[in-house]
Amino acid sequence: MIRDGYDSFVQKRRSAAIFYSALLLGLIFRSAATGVASPDFIGRQYYVDSRTGSENANGSREHPWQSLAQLANITLHPGDTIFLAAGSRFEGGFEINQSGISNAPIVITRYGEGPAPRFINPRSATLDGNGVRVNGNYVIVDGLYFEKCPRNPVATDIHLLGAVFLTTNANHCIVRNCEMTHTPIGITVYGEHNLVTKNYIHDNNGSIQPHWGPIGIVVCASSNEVSYNKIVNYCAPSAEYGHDGGAIEINDRAFPKEHIVIHHNFSLGNQGFMEWVGHVTQDNFLIHHNVSMDYQSFLGLTGPCTNIRVENNTVVRTLAHRQDDSEDVVFWNYFDNTNISFVNNIFVYDGTRVEPVFSRGEMSHGYNLFYRTDERKIRKQANKNAYQRKYLGGGAQLHIGDKIGNPLFKNLASDDFRLTAGSPAIGAGTNLGYEIDFDDCPIPKGAPSMGAFEFHGSRGN
């Protein structure tokens, strides 16, 4: 059987999926994910309200402080929480230098009804434009809003940027439920064992520097997880590349990057989904159940990239700027990259706007669906292999489980990439051990679908 010939390949990925799941349980302190401290570690609570507070108050809920300045005068301890009032507006940045513990993190969050507390730090001279800088372990940043932190363009070293910035001393931290807009970089992570999840980062078309575009999330260290984020319209003109920017970047050659998981993120209209900086160890990445409808590349594999697993993603590359960019491809592949595999993905691209999927090199692949919107009907060919090369690019061929065909998305024009009845992707994948799809719906254990979404029929998909 054709599927039997792939058994060893699939078994390795099932084993790896179990390894990654166990790894993440150790990497991220799930007890802190709720933001509620253990009863044994109930800390102090500090309140700040820019509208009704007073600098002469005591920082209680009944008598909140007015500005962030008073927070510099307190020493935070495990279990402490800083509450910022909904509707507040703070200019400048705030730094947390103390640490929580696994069952009693330090938390900075919001309280009350209304818009999320807003941070604006337009001048990079103040805390390098950071809104919140975390310089300790076990800290949660939850439910805040950041704008112009700092304002584009900036002269500051890009390695110091981030509306929320986790330093090398920030480990086991969580950044969640935050919103960033018009920030050169939304979130930067230099520590390890951190979780960046459920954030909305959007709309920055200004360059950081003449050639460098805005970035949603930057990861510079090992053992981190980026999940369930929505990143939209991070793209700007570039003097060197045409346009630059992107959703996620693996950056800073000073630090090796290993054991990083990127999953369940939605990326739309960015200058690429994910790019590696190169020239440093970049090993053991798992990229699964992401949805990308972006410019430029889905993956920019600037090597060395080793042991990269790309599974159950839905990738649509039909966008292109009026002026050609340097990398209008589905992915690029530079330098010594090894053991990179694509399994259970859907790749849709417009061959009149971007290069074919494997135009820059053919990776290990199987059980993927490929579709060219400019070749809607598969014409009869005298030579099957020649047609596959034309459709996939380079000298690429379909491998075990791969297909060419229209995925029958629910509404491609409206960026709804759920599958409809009759899609060739339904039940055509191979079991990699995942339990939930992009919508957190269950994945069949027998024959999962290709792409980020399962088909659930009467549930509306």
Secondary structure, DSSP 8 states (H G I E B T S, - for coil): -TTGGGHHHHHHHHHHHHHHHHHHHHHS-GGGTT----GGG---EEEE-TTT--TTS-SSSSS-BSSGGGGGGS---TT-EEEEETT-EEES-EEE----BTTB-EEEEEESSSS--EEE---TTTGGG-SEEE-SSSEEEES-EEE-SS-SS--S-GGG--SEEE-TT--S-EEES-EEES-SEEEEE-SSS-EEES-EEEEE-S-SBTTB--EEEEE-SSS-EEES-EEEEE-EEETTTEEE-EEEEE--TTS-EEEEEEES-EEEEEE-SEEE--SS-EEEEEEES-EEEEES-SEEEES--EEEEEES-EEEE----SS--TT-SSEEEESS-EEEEEES-EEEE-TTTS--TTTT---EEES-EEEETT--S----S-HHHHHHHHH-TT----TT-EES---EEEGGGTEEEE-TT-TTTT-S---S--B-TTS-B--SSS--SSS----GGG--
